């Protein structure tokens, strides 16, 4: 291998120095650089940058920003179309996120219902303010307000630093139509209703299932609450009877008896002393437990004192 001459080594060193100088210059002015003028740079003027003027930026003037003036600001929380009239058949549930639940009912923790209006101007004349972590917590707080004065709430979805009240209570509650950039509004409404089938209950019946939870008064003045499909299962004395009524009558004339379990098919009556509702599921049984003397809660006139003339 041929050795480098002093002249050759000098040429090599000079070439390396020139290459380094060109690289440094490219950083300040060349293409694809990290400078203030080149394309694809991380500067204040180039495209695809993180500055105050380029497209797709996170500033106060570009598109797709998160500020107070650009498009799509809060677009996920405000309804695309503003309601002009109240929805009279709203969906009810536990969800409160805007704008998916705009025009829906929120069921508060105590059963109250609030009509949700996202990005809506709140009423005037607040009565109270507090911090709430979210819109649902704000409505829950209003529903539990001790005085009952709270009829609507305004929730600040974008509080400024230092704000202590994100949830404002108001004493009025009506449907509103004025937009607001960061307030969500909700007002109390009557709970929703739905049709339900009537239970088949016959007054004074002792036939299940119609007699379930009805009261039977024995000829001896004892009242029994009847329960279908359950039994007490406590220690008892068995008697053979003809009907459930006879079973309860039998218990009513015994001072020690406080409950009965009656098996409908075999007509066996089990007399017990359990004071309370039966707890054992038993489809073939009917049971009853004493409620005390019939008419015990009536307000009877007091008898006159002896010797008092009319």
C-alpha positions as CSV (number, residue, x, y, z in Angstrom):
1,X,0.0,0.0,0.0
2,X,1.4,3.4,-1.0
3,X,2.0,5.9,1.9
4,X,0.4,9.3,1.8
5,X,2.8,12.2,1.0
6,X,2.7,15.4,3.0
7,X,1.1,17.2,0.1
8,X,-1.7,14.5,-0.1
9,X,-2.4,14.7,3.6
10,X,-2.7,18.5,3.4
11,X,-5.2,18.1,0.5
12,X,-7.3,15.6,2.5
13,X,-7.5,17.9,5.6
14,X,-8.4,20.9,3.5
15,X,-11.3,18.8,1.9
16,X,-12.6,17.8,5.3
17,X,-12.6,21.4,6.5
18,X,-14.4,22.6,3.4
19,X,-17.1,19.9,3.9
20,X,-17.7,20.9,7.5
21,X,-18.0,24.6,6.5
22,X,-20.6,23.7,3.9
23,X,-22.7,21.7,6.4
24,X,-22.7,24.6,8.9
25,X,-23.7,27.0,6.1
26,X,-26.6,24.7,5.1
27,X,-28.0,24.8,8.6
28,X,-28.5,28.6,8.4
29,X,-29.7,28.9,4.8
30,X,-30.1,25.6,3.0
31,X,-33.1,23.5,2.2
32,X,-34.6,21.1,4.6
33,X,-32.9,22.9,7.4
34,X,-34.0,23.8,10.9
35,X,-33.7,27.5,10.2
36,X,-36.0,30.5,9.9
37,X,-36.5,30.4,6.1
38,X,-36.3,26.9,4.6
39,X,-39.1,24.6,3.8
40,X,-40.2,22.0,6.2
41,X,-38.4,23.9,8.9
42,X,-39.3,24.4,12.6
43,X,-39.3,28.1,12.2
44,X,-41.8,31.0,12.1
45,X,-42.5,31.1,8.4
46,X,-42.2,27.6,6.8
47,X,-45.0,25.2,6.0
48,X,-46.0,22.4,8.4
49,X,-44.4,24.3,11.3
50,X,-45.4,24.9,14.9
51,X,-45.5,28.6,14.6
52,X,-48.0,31.4,14.6
53,X,-48.6,31.7,10.9
54,X,-48.4,28.3,9.1
55,X,-51.1,25.9,8.3
56,X,-52.2,23.1,10.6
57,X,-50.7,24.9,13.5
58,X,-51.7,25.2,17.2
59,X,-51.9,29.0,17.2
60,X,-54.4,31.8,17.2
61,X,-54.9,32.2,13.4
62,X,-54.6,28.8,11.6
63,X,-57.2,26.3,10.8
64,X,-58.2,23.4,13.1
65,X,-57.1,25.3,16.2
66,X,-58.4,25.3,19.8
67,X,-58.9,29.0,20.3
68,X,-61.7,31.5,20.5
69,X,-61.9,32.5,16.8
70,X,-61.0,29.6,14.5
71,X,-63.2,26.9,13.1
72,X,-64.0,23.7,14.9
73,X,-63.6,25.5,18.2
74,X,-65.6,23.4,20.7
75,X,-67.2,21.7,17.8
76,X,-67.5,18.4,19.8
77,X,-69.6,20.1,22.5
78,X,-71.9,22.4,20.6
79,X,-74.9,21.2,18.6
80,X,-74.6,21.5,14.8
81,X,-78.1,22.9,14.7
82,X,-79.6,25.1,17.4
83,X,-83.0,24.0,18.7
84,X,-85.7,26.7,18.4
85,X,-88.4,24.7,20.3
86,X,-88.2,22.3,23.2
87,X,-88.3,18.6,22.4
88,X,-91.4,17.3,24.0
89,X,-90.4,13.6,23.8
90,X,-86.8,13.6,24.8
91,X,-84.6,10.6,25.6
92,X,-83.9,10.2,29.3
93,X,-80.8,8.7,30.8
94,X,-77.7,9.2,32.9
95,X,-75.6,10.7,30.1
96,X,-74.7,14.4,30.0
97,X,-71.9,14.8,27.5
98,X,-72.4,17.7,25.0
99,X,-73.3,17.8,22.2
100,X,-74.4,14.1,22.0
101,X,-77.1,14.6,24.7
102,X,-78.3,18.0,23.6
103,X,-82.1,18.0,23.9
104,X,-82.1,14.9,26.1
105,X,-83.0,14.5,29.8
106,X,-80.5,13.9,32.5
107,X,-81.7,11.8,35.4
108,X,-80.0,13.3,38.5
109,X,-78.9,11.3,41.5
110,X,-82.2,11.9,43.4
111,X,-84.5,11.2,40.5
112,X,-85.0,14.7,39.3
113,X,-84.7,15.3,35.5
114,X,-83.0,18.1,33.7
115,X,-83.4,19.2,30.1
116,X,-80.0,19.7,28.5
117,X,-79.1,22.6,26.3
118,X,-75.5,22.7,25.2
119,X,-73.6,25.9,24.5
120,X,-76.6,28.1,25.6
121,X,-76.7,31.5,27.3
122,X,-77.7,31.2,30.9
123,X,-80.5,33.2,32.7
124,X,-79.8,36.3,34.7
125,X,-79.9,36.6,38.5
126,X,-77.7,33.7,39.8
127,X,-78.5,32.5,43.4
128,X,-75.4,30.5,44.1
129,X,-72.2,29.2,42.6
130,X,-69.8,26.3,43.4
131,X,-67.1,24.2,41.8
132,X,-68.3,21.1,39.9
133,X,-66.0,18.7,38.1
134,X,-68.4,18.1,35.2
135,X,-71.9,19.0,33.9
136,X,-73.5,16.0,35.5
137,X,-72.1,16.8,39.0
138,X,-73.5,20.4,38.5
139,X,-77.0,19.1,37.9
140,X,-76.8,16.6,40.8
141,X,-75.8,19.5,43.1
142,X,-78.8,21.5,42.0
143,X,-81.2,18.6,42.5
144,X,-79.9,18.2,46.1
145,X,-79.9,21.9,47.0
146,X,-81.5,22.0,50.4
147,X,-83.8,25.0,50.0
148,X,-85.3,23.7,46.7
149,X,-84.7,27.1,45.0
150,X,-82.5,25.8,42.3
151,X,-84.5,25.4,39.1
152,X,-81.6,25.5,36.5
153,X,-77.9,25.5,36.2
154,X,-75.2,26.9,34.0
155,X,-71.9,25.0,33.7
156,X,-68.7,26.7,32.6
157,X,-67.0,24.1,30.3
158,X,-63.8,26.2,29.9
159,X,-63.1,28.0,33.2
160,X,-60.3,30.6,33.3
161,X,-57.3,30.1,35.6
162,X,-58.3,31.0,39.1
163,X,-62.1,30.5,38.6
164,X,-63.7,28.9,41.6
165,X,-67.3,28.6,40.4
166,X,-67.9,26.4,37.4
167,X,-71.5,25.6,38.4
168,X,-74.1,28.4,38.8
169,X,-77.6,27.9,40.3
170,X,-80.6,29.9,39.0
171,X,-84.0,30.3,40.5
172,X,-85.8,30.2,37.1
173,X,-85.8,27.4,34.5
174,X,-87.1,27.8,31.0
175,X,-86.1,26.8,27.4
176,X,-83.6,29.2,26.0
177,X,-82.4,29.8,22.5
178,X,-79.3,32.1,22.7
179,X,-75.9,30.6,21.9
180,X,-73.0,30.8,24.2
181,X,-69.4,29.6,23.4
182,X,-68.7,27.8,26.6
183,X,-71.7,27.6,28.9
184,X,-73.9,24.4,29.0
185,X,-77.4,25.0,30.4
186,X,-80.0,22.7,31.9
187,X,-83.4,23.2,33.6
188,X,-85.6,21.1,35.8
189,X,-88.6,19.4,34.1
190,X,-91.3,17.0,35.2
191,X,-90.1,13.4,35.2
192,X,-91.0,11.4,32.1
193,X,-94.0,9.1,32.1
194,X,-94.8,5.8,30.5
195,X,-97.7,3.4,30.2
196,X,-97.6,0.3,32.5
197,X,-100.0,-2.6,32.7
198,X,-102.2,-2.6,35.8
199,X,-101.8,-5.3,38.4
200,X,-104.7,-7.8,38.7
201,X,-105.8,-7.0,42.3
202,X,-109.1,-7.9,43.7
203,X,-110.2,-6.2,46.9
204,X,-110.5,-8.7,49.8
205,X,-109.4,-11.6,47.6
206,X,-107.5,-14.5,49.2
207,X,-106.6,-16.0,45.9
208,X,-103.0,-15.6,44.7
209,X,-101.6,-13.7,42.9
210,X,-104.3,-11.1,43.4
211,X,-104.1,-11.3,47.2
212,X,-100.4,-10.6,47.4
213,X,-99.7,-7.8,49.9
214,X,-103.4,-7.4,50.7
215,X,-104.7,-7.5,54.3
216,X,-107.1,-10.1,55.7
217,X,-109.1,-9.4,58.8
218,X,-110.1,-12.5,60.8
219,X,-113.3,-12.8,62.8
220,X,-111.2,-12.5,65.9
221,X,-110.0,-9.0,65.2
222,X,-106.5,-10.0,64.0
223,X,-105.2,-8.6,60.7
224,X,-102.8,-10.5,58.5
225,X,-100.8,-9.3,55.5
226,X,-100.8,-12.0,52.8
227,X,-97.8,-12.9,50.7
228,X,-97.9,-15.2,47.7
229,X,-95.1,-17.7,46.7
230,X,-93.2,-17.5,50.0
231,X,-93.1,-19.1,53.4
232,X,-91.6,-18.2,56.8
233,X,-90.0,-21.6,57.5
234,X,-89.7,-21.1,61.2
235,X,-90.7,-23.7,63.8
236,X,-94.5,-24.3,63.5
237,X,-97.4,-26.5,64.4
238,X,-99.2,-28.1,61.5
239,X,-103.0,-28.3,61.2
240,X,-105.1,-29.7,58.4
241,X,-107.6,-27.0,57.1
242,X,-110.0,-26.5,54.2
243,X,-108.7,-23.1,53.0
244,X,-106.2,-20.3,53.5
245,X,-108.8,-18.2,55.2
246,X,-109.4,-20.9,57.7
247,X,-105.6,-21.2,58.3
248,X,-105.4,-17.4,59.1
249,X,-108.6,-17.6,61.3
250,X,-107.0,-20.5,63.2
251,X,-103.9,-18.3,63.9
252,X,-106.1,-15.3,64.8
253,X,-107.7,-17.0,67.7
254,X,-104.4,-18.1,69.2
255,X,-102.5,-15.5,71.2
256,X,-99.1,-17.1,70.5
257,X,-99.6,-17.4,66.8
258,X,-98.2,-14.6,64.6
259,X,-97.6,-16.2,61.2
260,X,-98.9,-18.9,58.9
261,X,-97.6,-20.9,55.9
262,X,-100.3,-22.5,53.9
263,X,-99.7,-25.2,51.2
264,X,-102.5,-24.9,48.7
265,X,-102.4,-28.4,47.2
266,X,-102.2,-30.4,50.5
267,X,-104.2,-27.8,52.5
268,X,-101.7,-27.9,55.3
269,X,-101.5,-24.9,57.6
270,X,-98.3,-24.2,59.6
271,X,-98.9,-22.0,62.6
272,X,-95.8,-20.1,63.7
273,X,-94.6,-17.2,65.9
274,X,-92.5,-15.3,63.3
275,X,-93.3,-11.6,63.4
276,X,-92.4,-10.3,60.0
277,X,-92.4,-11.0,56.2
278,X,-91.6,-14.4,54.9
279,X,-88.2,-14.7,53.2
280,X,-88.1,-18.2,51.6
281,X,-89.2,-18.6,48.0
282,X,-91.8,-21.3,47.8
283,X,-94.1,-21.2,44.7
284,X,-96.6,-23.7,46.2
285,X,-97.1,-21.8,49.4
286,X,-99.1,-18.8,50.5
287,X,-98.2,-17.1,53.8
288,X,-99.3,-14.4,56.1
289,X,-98.1,-12.5,59.1
290,X,-99.9,-10.6,61.8
291,X,-100.3,-6.8,61.5
292,X,-102.0,-6.5,64.9
293,X,-105.6,-5.9,65.7
294,X,-107.9,-4.7,63.0
295,X,-108.7,-1.0,63.3
296,X,-105.8,-0.4,65.7
297,X,-104.9,2.9,64.0
298,X,-108.5,4.2,64.0
299,X,-109.2,7.3,66.0
300,X,-112.2,6.1,68.1
301,X,-114.1,8.6,70.3
302,X,-113.1,8.5,73.9
303,X,-115.8,7.2,76.2
304,X,-117.3,9.7,78.7
305,X,-116.1,9.5,82.3
306,X,-118.5,7.8,84.6
307,X,-120.9,10.0,86.4
308,X,-120.9,12.8,83.9
309,X,-124.4,13.9,83.0
310,X,-125.4,14.4,79.4
